[in-house]
Structure formats: structure tokens, C-alpha cells
Amino acid sequence: MNLVTRPRLLAALIALSTWSAQAEILEDIDVHRDGNNAVVQIRLSTPVSLLRSTTSRTKDLTQAYYQVRLTDVPPVYVAGERRVVKNDGLPTLTIEDEPVRTDKLDDINRRLVISFSQSTPFKVRTGKGDRTIEVVLEGLGAAVRQASAKAEPALTPEQRYVIALARSNDPKISVDVPIPQALQNYQVFTARRIVDGKQVYEMDLGYFATQAEAEAAIKQLARFPQAVIVKLAEPTRPKAETGAATAPSAATSPATPSTPATPQAPEQQARDLLDQSRQAYEQQRLDDAAKLLNQLLELPPTAITPDAQELLGMVRLAQGEPTKAQAEFENYLKQYPQGAGAERVKAALAGLQPTELKPATTIESLAKPERTINTVTGSISQYYYGGKSTTETQALRDTDGSPLSADEIDKRSKAPISTTDQRLLSTNVDTTWRSRDTERDMKMVFRDQYDYNLLSDAQLKGKSRSRNRLTAAYFDYQGLKNGLRTRLGRQSAMWGGEGRYDGASGSYLLKPKLKVSAAVGSPTDQLGQSKRYFMGTALDADALTPNLGGSLFVLQRMVDGEVDRRAVGADLRYFTQNASLMGSTDYDVIFKKLNVASLQGMYMAEDNTTVNALYERRALTPAALSQTLFFQFQDFVDAGVIPQTIDDLKSHGYSVDQLRELVRSNVSYWTHAMLSVTRPVTTQWQTGATVDLNRTGPIAPNPVLPTGQPDSGQSRTLSLLAIGSNLYSERDTNVFTASVMRGRMIKTYMLNYNNMTPLGDAWQVEPGLRWQRNVSQDLTSGLNITTVAWGPGLKASFKPRPTVTLESNLNVDYTRTEGTSIDRSTRYTYFLGYRYDY
């Protein structure tokens, strides 16, 4: 077997083969309910580590800083990449992905800039998996319709008490004081409640099974002087089991007329229905509450009928149905014009906006099906990228390090040369059609990028002038009641590491928090003329215990009729209120090679100090039979051809076993460890430090690499940072970073400053300044090569209309390299563009 290695050609082939498989980093946005909160799940196309976040004083802007982790298929970074999230009952979210350094579009240190249409209580956290970041919208869970295998359960005997930390008439209630460490395992959520006949909003801590348990907890809440214990309404049981009606708590019910000692059957039935409806209302199961109250109001009138009529109006109001709420309140006043309840209803009615619709004259016994809501959202953007460089060289020494004569210096030196090295027009289209009602949620998604290079033919050197990347084109169906979800078309794999593919995927919710999934398709990256497809299945359990979840997957990919890879993988996820720990593995049973093993954890202390840790060991290229199409076989090289399929290799006498052994011999592992700590020192400043350790393992000599590949040695990076927020306005952010990196043969020192300042609602400017010094050793001359680069940058955006954004970015780099010569260069890079959101 004769093979020869050409590293540059190999690298070029790999880059070419993976180009079409790359995708923008923002993959998909999903909104689901988690208890009383709404969760916006941002799914990225590559593994990341969330490091920290900042929040504006107005609570309508946050920046989530994260780091992209190494994979064999890097994402494409698109300037101005944005997603707009609209969901009835929730503030509109605009999510933009940006590099921390505005001069480096492919910077692995990045941030999500997330703005809200209104001030909103929220927090940013790591999602369930290494490709998700979540924004938790506190207290807004009732606005989200989600798939479920069955209705949410009523309160259990362990959920009898909560502690109301604070109460307010403002539905945007929030608390800025952290929960004590000893109580972090309890939920913190908002709730609506009736107290002394009035509706209030609470920030609650719970649940507690007994009053004694709640009293022990409240003793640790001295920082919440207004905290009180609230007894929830008892779960309703059949009459034969209870024997008598259970009196509702004064904290949870409107003023209720006195009950006769021996109630008649209709009144007992009405009271049971009212208790159930109050439970549903407090748990934000508003549809259930409305149905129960309608059943109650169909019964013969009793002493509690007025309370039911009043509560139905409140439920309609909480559902975001002011017209129906107005009808219920007006109906109440027609029947019960006097009394304390009438005064409350009049106050609630006065707060409603006027409507042109006439109120209903009768109460509907059954809720009408809600109408189907159809929307089309997305964006169209165009950016022109330009670049110009000026370079000059002054020769000093020969390649062996010896000084040059004056004549040789003149001969080898080069006068300044200016060239235009970048002229590119990039067009992006991102559109989503969505149709949803109470039964299902359907989407059609299309994302495409078209690049046209305006450089001369001589500069292109035979490369294609245009390139198109269709990154998403799929139909997605999610049943909100049957637990079924399917997706058909060009999409990204959610597990198994397959990247982008054309095919189908689906999942079924067996029961709450237990889901089975399957996928089949063909990878979109072209690999010669080979034919590949894969299939796999996964089982995901979000709640093995209240805090522990996990998943398993099996996957097989075929190439030209042979097994390309056969992988099994698992991950475990542990979450509490202030900590998370996730571990994952991917193992190939054909090659008996570990592709990925990682462990990632995050912890947030009471003072908002954040600690992130990561350890991962990853094959630089996952073991697969198709890797052999990149190897350089001598007989093919002599013939001047490149093998296009596995069948081409087999026809030249290479068996599948031989090819797999070559793959095993050339698997190299990259090991990465990271520890990051960020600590608030004042209300406006955070300081932090990050330590990164990286190492690429060796490859033993083999027929593909006759000399093998040496161990890279360990590189160590220490970064110190300071983040100042709201220093001179309500939304400015200032980031100062200093880094030192030391490797086997290189030392790097960096200083960076980045600023983001919104100027009103229309303008935003992001100035920056950077400095970097590299010292490496030239193996031929033995001289140290020193490079110093610095330069300013400025990004600016202007919104003449809420849906139109004009953007520009200018960066200047001054570079001086000294070794065997002194090389000076000045480079200007910029882009200009627009984006229209609809």
C-alpha cells in the first residue's frame, strides 16, 4: 500500500468538502413553558460554553457572552445575523450574534445581544445540552402554549404552602435580592392571587408540604421583611372521601358568603368546582379554570355564584381576552349591582381599554375554539465587504540569520504595494411562515445566503465568482395536545453530531418530560461522488429525578454501501436553581474510538458570582470510513486523479478492513480545559478571570503519515476582564480584556477594549481598540519573530424605521513583524449593509 501525504492539499480538500455543510451559528429559537416561567431556548449550530451575562438598568437588554468550542465542521459567521421572536402574550425578543471583537467576524469569543420590546424580569442560563442558551422570562409561562401528553397535574399533598416574598399590583413584579443558598432547591415563581378581595401579584418561593416546613424556611428570609406564608387551596377530593366541603384559604379566595351548616347538593358541587377553578387559576392553567367556572355557572344559583362570575372575568383577563373579560364583568354588574364584589368589578372594568365589539348577552356554556393565527416573519439583508492592504518589506538577514550586505538589502527589500483584496456582496434571506392554534403549531423555514465576489479574474485564480448556501428549508409540525413533532427538509441534527442534512426527523412525547426521537437523511456536505445517508434514534428524559435528566442515542451512517460510522452516545444533565452540570459522550463501536467526552458545569452564588468549568476530549475528526477519501494514495497520485468513492479505493485493492485500520491510526485528540470566574464588585462592575489549557495529541508513524505527528505541547491562556454596565447611560456596556498565551514555541499578549452604546432608540455605536504582540521562533534561522499589531474599530447602526437597520463597520490594522526582515502593513476592512425585518 503506497500513500503519500500532502498536508496543504489535504487541508484544502477538507475545507472544500465541509463548506456546504457549514451554517450560521443561530440555528433555531423555541419557546416553551417551565412552571410559571416562559423559556426562550436559543439553539446554536455548534457546541458552546456560556460564560457570563450583563443586564441593562432598564431590564430590556442583555448580553450573553459565550465561547465556541472546537468541532470538525466550524460554523459560518454572518454579519448582522439576527432572529426576532414573537409570541402572543410575551415581549418581542430580538437576538443578534456578534463577535466580541468587531474586527474579527470569526472570533470564537462571542455574545448574544438580546433586546426586549419592554422591561421584563429575566435571567440567562445554560440550556439542556451544549448547543443551547436559554432566556427565562419570569412569571410569563401562562402565555405559552406547548405540547403535552396530558394536562398538568393538580397540586399534590407536598404542595400545600408557599412563601410570598413580595406582593404588588404590578404584574412585572420582581425581586433583586438573592435567595439564600440553603433554599436554592425551591422554585421561585410569580403568581396571581386574591387577597382581601383584591387581585395581587406575588413572587413566591415553594412548595412546602407543611406549615412547619414553611415556618422553618421563612426564618432564613430576613432579607425579605414582607414575606408571609400562604396556604394554598386544598386539592379537591370526592365527597365520599372528604365528607364535607373544605373551606378555602382567606389568602386565596374572594370574600365568600357564609355557608349553611348542611349545604344542598348543588351548592356543594358549586363549591367543589370553585375550589378547583381557583387551583387552576393559581397554577396558570387558565383554560381549565374557564371551563370549570362555566360548568359552575350552569348550575342553579347559589351563594357563591357571584364569586364565580367575578373570577371568570379575571381568568379571561389573564388569558389576554379583554373583550371576553369585559362581557363577564358587565354581566356580573347586571346581576349583582351592589356590594363589595361590585366595587371590585367596577374597578377592574374601568381598567379595560374600550372596545368596538358589543359584549355578549349570554354566557357561553362551552369555550369557542380560538382562531388560527398565521404569521410570516423574517429578514432580508445585503452587505458589501471591502478590504485594502498596503505592505512593505525591509530585508535584514539571510534565512540562516546572518546579516545581509547593503546590496542584498536593497535587492530583497520591497517598496510599499497597495492592493484591494476584498470585494464581496453577500445577500441573506431568512423567512418563517407560522400557523398555530390550540391544537398545533406549524412552521415553514427558509434561510439562504448568496455571495458574489467582485475581485478580478486574476485575483480569483480560477475560483468560482459566486457561491450559494441553502442552510435551512424545512416544514415543522408540532402537536400541542398529541405530543407529536415532525420536521421535513434541510435541517440540522439535534443529536448524534451529524450536522446539516436533507431528510426527516420526528419526536413523540410518551409522557411529560419523556420523549423518543428519530431521524433519517443525507449529509449536505459533498464528499467527492460518494453517497451517504444516516439513520438514528434517541430517548430523552428531562426528569429522571426532579433535578436530573439525560438522553441516549444510536446512529449509523452509510457511505457507498459500507458502514461509515456507527455511534452510541449519552448525556446526563443536572440542574438546580443556581447550578448545572452536563456530561456527554460519543463512541464509535466500529472503530472502537471515543469521538467526544465532555463535562461542563456552571454555578451561580448568592452574590451572582458565576463559575464555569469545562473539560473535553474530542477527536479532531470523528472516526469514519469516508476519511480515507482525503488520504493521498501513491497510485492515484501517479495517475493524477483523486478517489471519489469508497468503491474507487476498493477497485484498487484496498479492503474495507485495511481502510478502517488506516482511519484508526490517524485519529488525533484535542484536549481542552477551561475555568472561568466572574464576580460583581459593584452594581455596575464585574471582574473575571479565565484560564484555558489546550493540547493536541500525537499520531504515531503510519502509512498515511510516515513521520507521524508530534504532540503539540500544552498551551496556556490567562485572560483577565472587567465589564462595566450602565456607567454613563441606562444601556451602555464596556469590556476591558487582557490575555497572555504561552505555547511550546509562541507567546502572545493581547489588550482589548470594546464598547456598546445605544443612543436613543435609533442609533447604536460600538467603538473598539486592540493591541497584540506575538513572539515565535523561526526554526530555520533560530531567530525570534516578533509581530506587533494594533488598531481601532467602529461599528455603527441606525434604524430609520423599527423594521429597517443600516449598519457599517470599519477596522484599521497596523502590523509590524521583525525577524529576518521588517515587514510593515496597513489594512482597512469594512462592510456596509442593510437589513429589513418583517
Secondary structure, DSSP 8 states (H G I E B T S, - for coil): --B---HHHHHHHHHHHHGGG--BSEEEEEEEEETTEEEEEEEESS-EEEEEEEE-TTSSEEEEEEEE---SS--B--TT-EEEE--TTS--EEEEEEESSTT-TT-SEEEEEEEESS---EEEEE-SSTTEEEEEETT-GGG-----SS------TT-SEEEEEEEES-TT----S---GGGTTSEEEEEEEEETTEEEEEEEEEEESSHHHHHHHHTT-TT-TT-EEEE-------HHHHSS-----TTTS-------SS--HHHHHHHHHHHHHHHHHHTT-HHHHHHHHHHHHTS---TTHHHHHHHHHHHHHHTT-HHHHHHHHHHHHHH--SSHHHHHHHHHHHTS---SS---SS--SS------EEEEEEEEEEEEEEEEEEEEEEE-B-TTS-B--HHHHHHH-EEEEEEEEEEEEEEEEEEEEEEE-SSEEEEEEEEEEEEEE-S-HHHHTT--SEEEEEEEEEEEEEETTT-EEEEEEEEE-SSTT--EEEEEEEEEEEETTEEEEEEEEEESS--TT--EEEEEEEEEEEEEETTEEEEEEEEEEEETTEEEEEEEEEEEEEE-SSEEEEEEEEEETTTTEEEEEEEEEEEE-TT--EEEEEEEEEESS---GGGGGGS-BHHHHHHT----SHHHHHHTT--HHHHHHHHHHT--EEEEEEEEEEEESSSSEEEEEEEEEEEE--B---SSSTT-B-----EEEEEEEEEEESSSSSS-EEEEEEEEEE-SSEEEEEEEEEEEEEETTTEEEEEEEEEEEEEEE-TTT--EEEEEEEEEEEEEEEEEETTEEEEEEEEEEEEEEESSEEEEEEEEEEEEEEEEE-
